[in-house]
Amino acid sequence: MGHLFHSRFSERARGAAIIVHKDVAFESSSVVSDPDGRYVIVQGKLQNTPVVLASIYAPTWDDDKFMSKIFSNIPNAADHHIIIGGDFNQVQDLDLDRSSTSQSSLSKATSMLKFHADQLGLSDPWRTMYPHTKAFSFFSHVLQSRSLRSKMQ
């Protein structure tokens, strides 16, 4: 096995992980693991290139402080390549990313996510490749609606 970094809250709730294959040259220098199982952030060198790897499992409610906390643990993008994945539980565009919407504006958490992503030069690879496509990765039985949840990289 290669490298495994994780944060776990309980056996049945939350959790984030990063797995680096054993054949990939990776050396970690610091790990920030959330005690609530919401994120793990690893700083190190991937084939001698400084990187930050982060896996996020954001709350389902509007929590802009959580987004600020995440990004306060990510070092300067000028010094590192940054790869972030996981489930942000947010939509970036109300028209494209929801099948129906009663929401008239983006949540505070989404606004905070967009702000930090812009500051670090991050983008959603799927949305970059398909800027006008409606496609959904989540269905809410309660709301009877579909949405595309954000992934950053």
C-alpha positions in Angstrom: 0.0 0.0 0.0 1.1 3.6 -0.6 0.2 6.5 1.6 -3.2 6.9 3.4 -4.3 10.1 5.0 -7.7 10.4 6.6 -10.0 12.1 9.1 -12.8 10.1 10.6 -15.7 11.1 12.8 -17.4 7.8 13.4 -17.8 4.5 11.7 -21.1 5.6 10.1 -20.8 9.4 9.6 -18.5 11.7 7.7 -14.9 11.0 6.8 -12.4 12.2 4.2 -9.4 10.4 2.8 -6.5 10.8 0.4 -4.8 7.7 -1.0 -1.5 7.9 -2.9 -0.6 4.8 -4.9 2.6 3.0 -3.6 4.3 3.5 -7.0 3.9 7.3 -6.9 6.8 9.3 -5.5 5.2 11.2 -2.7 6.6 12.6 0.5 4.3 14.4 3.0 5.6 17.2 5.1 2.4 18.2 7.0 -1.1 16.8 7.6 -4.1 18.6 8.9 -6.9 16.2 9.8 -10.3 17.5 11.0 -11.5 15.9 14.3 -15.1 16.2 12.9 -14.2 14.1 9.9 -14.9 16.8 7.4 -11.4 17.2 5.7 -7.8 16.1 5.5 -5.2 18.4 3.9 -1.7 17.1 3.1 1.2 19.2 2.1 4.2 17.5 0.5 6.1 16.8 -2.7 4.7 14.7 -5.5 7.6 13.7 -7.8 9.6 16.5 -6.2 6.9 19.1 -7.0 5.4 21.0 -4.0 1.7 20.1 -3.7 -1.2 20.4 -1.4 -3.8 17.6 -1.6 -7.1 18.1 0.1 -10.2 15.9 0.5 -13.3 17.7 1.7 -16.7 16.5 2.9 -18.6 19.8 3.6 -21.7 20.1 5.7 -25.1 20.0 3.9 -26.1 23.3 5.5 -24.9 26.8 4.6 -21.7 27.1 6.6 -19.4 29.8 5.2 -17.2 29.6 8.3 -16.4 26.0 7.3 -15.2 27.1 3.9 -13.0 29.8 5.4 -11.6 27.3 7.9 -10.7 24.9 5.0 -8.9 27.5 3.0 -7.1 29.0 6.0 -5.3 25.6 6.1 -4.2 25.7 2.4 -0.8 27.4 1.8 0.0 30.0 -0.9 -0.8 28.7 -4.4 2.3 30.5 -5.7 4.4 27.9 -3.9 2.4 24.8 -4.4 0.2 23.0 -6.9 -3.2 22.5 -5.3 -5.6 19.6 -5.9 -8.8 19.6 -4.0 -11.5 17.0 -4.3 -14.5 15.7 -2.3 -18.1 16.8 -1.8 -18.6 20.5 -1.2 -22.4 20.0 -1.0 -22.8 23.3 -2.9 -23.9 24.3 -6.4 -21.9 26.9 -8.3 -24.6 28.1 -10.7 -28.3 28.0 -9.8 -29.5 27.8 -13.4 -27.1 25.2 -14.7 -26.6 23.0 -11.5 -30.2 22.5 -10.3 -33.2 21.0 -12.1 -35.5 23.4 -10.2 -34.7 26.1 -7.8 -36.6 28.0 -5.2 -33.3 29.6 -4.2 -32.8 33.1 -5.6 -29.2 33.6 -4.7 -26.1 31.5 -4.0 -25.5 30.4 -0.4 -22.9 32.2 1.8 -20.8 29.0 1.7 -20.9 28.9 -2.1 -19.9 32.6 -2.3 -17.0 31.9 0.2 -16.0 28.8 -1.9 -16.0 30.9 -5.1 -14.0 33.7 -3.4 -11.2 31.3 -2.2 -11.2 29.3 -5.4 -10.7 32.5 -7.4 -7.9 33.7 -5.0 -6.1 30.4 -5.4 -6.8 30.0 -9.2 -8.8 26.8 -8.7 -11.5 25.6 -11.0 -14.1 22.9 -11.3 -12.7 20.6 -14.1 -16.1 19.3 -15.1 -17.6 22.8 -15.4 -14.5 24.0 -17.3 -14.9 21.2 -19.9 -18.7 21.6 -20.1 -19.4 25.3 -19.3 -23.1 25.2 -20.5 -24.1 21.6 -19.9 -26.9 20.7 -17.4 -26.1 17.4 -15.7 -26.8 16.2 -12.2 -24.9 14.0 -9.7 -27.4 14.2 -6.8 -31.1 13.7 -6.3 -33.0 15.0 -3.3 -36.1 12.9 -2.5 -37.2 15.5 0.0 -37.1 18.4 -2.5 -37.7 16.2 -5.6 -34.9 18.0 -7.4 -31.5 17.2 -8.9 -28.3 19.1 -8.6 -24.7 19.0 -9.6 -22.4 19.2 -6.5 -19.1 21.1 -6.9 -15.7 19.5 -7.2 -12.6 21.7 -7.4 -9.2 21.1 -8.7 
